Amino acid sequence: MTAGWNADQALAVLRARFPEAQVWRGEHTGKLWGLVQDASGRAHLVEAHDPVELGRCLEAARAGWPAVPRPVIAAPRPADVRTPDVRAPVYGRHEAPRPPWWRRLAGAFVQLDDERW
């Protein structure tokens, strides 16, 4: 539909159509972004892949309604939240931790019990 659009021209048209909105193209994402306030003064940040979609999103945000109805996701109730019955190992992922280097070195030279060599 808008396969060969020029970003600079598209942004100029959108800025002329929505003078109250801040419109730009993301440097890293390559997507078009817009920031517009609705009648109540709330700011809406919208993102679009092409200028036509951004125009529709800005128009809908300016009116105070989302451009695309998003599904409402109910928060889980505390009874629905279950912790997995997995016991963590006592010493981490693999094995018991080694003594520090200085204790290993001292153990090589100091005899701590009554054994004779």
N, C-alpha and C positions, 0 to 999 in steps of 0.2 A: 504494500500500500504506500509506504513512504520509504521505499528501499534506497533511493538515491538522494536523501535529504542532506542539505548542508547545515551543519550545526550553527554556524554564525547567523545564517539567514533565518533559520528556524527560531533561534533565540530572539532575534530582532522582531520577528512577527509576534512571538509570544509576549515580549516586553511591551509592544505597542497595544496588544489586546488586553493585557493585564498590567496596567501601569503601577498598581499598588503591590504587585508581587515581585519577589526577588526570584529570578530564574537563572540557572546556570547549568553547565555540563560538567559532570564529575570527571576529574582528571584521571583517576585510577579506575573508576567503574565504567566510564564511557556512557553512563546513563544521564538522562535529563532530570533535574531537580527543581522544585519550586517551593517557595515559602510564601503563604498567603494567609491573611486574617479573615475570619468570617464576620458576620454582622455583630456578634457578641464580643468580638475582640480576641477570640482564641486563635492562636497561630496553628496552621496545619502545614506539615512538611510532606510533600508528595514526591514520588519517584516514578519515572516512566521510561520506557524503552525508546519511544519515538515522540515527535512533537504533537501528533494528533492525540495520543494517549495522555500526554502531559496537559494539553488544553482541556480535555475532558475532566481530568483530575482537579485542575485548578478551578474550573467552573463549579464542580461539585463541592470542593472545599470552600470556595467563596460563599456558596449557598449554605454551608454549615452541615452538609451531609457527606458521608464517605462516598467516593465514586463507585466502589465495588463493595457490596455488603460482605462483611467478614463474618465467618461463623463464630458464634459465641461458644467459648469453651468454658465449661463449668469447672470451678476449682474443686479439687478432690476434698471430700469431707474427711475429718480425722478418722472415722471408722473405716474409710476406704484405703487409707494409707497403711501399707504393711511393710515392715522391714524384712528383708530377706533373711532366712534362717541359715546364715553362713558364718561359721566361726573363723575368725582371723587367726593365722598362726601366731604363736607366742612371740617369736623372735623375728617377725617380718616375713618376707617372702620366701627365704630359702633356708637359712640355718642360723644357729646361735652366733651372736657377734663374737669376734675374736678379741682377746685382750689387747690393750694398746701396745704399740711397738716398744715402748720403754719397759713395760712389764715383761714382755717376751724376751727382750734383750737382757734384763736383769735376771730373769729365770735361767738364762744360759750360763751365768757366771756365779750365781748365788745358790747355795744348796739350802733348801728350806726344811728338809726333813733329816732324819738321822741316818739315812742310807749313805754308805760309803761307796766310792767308785772303785 
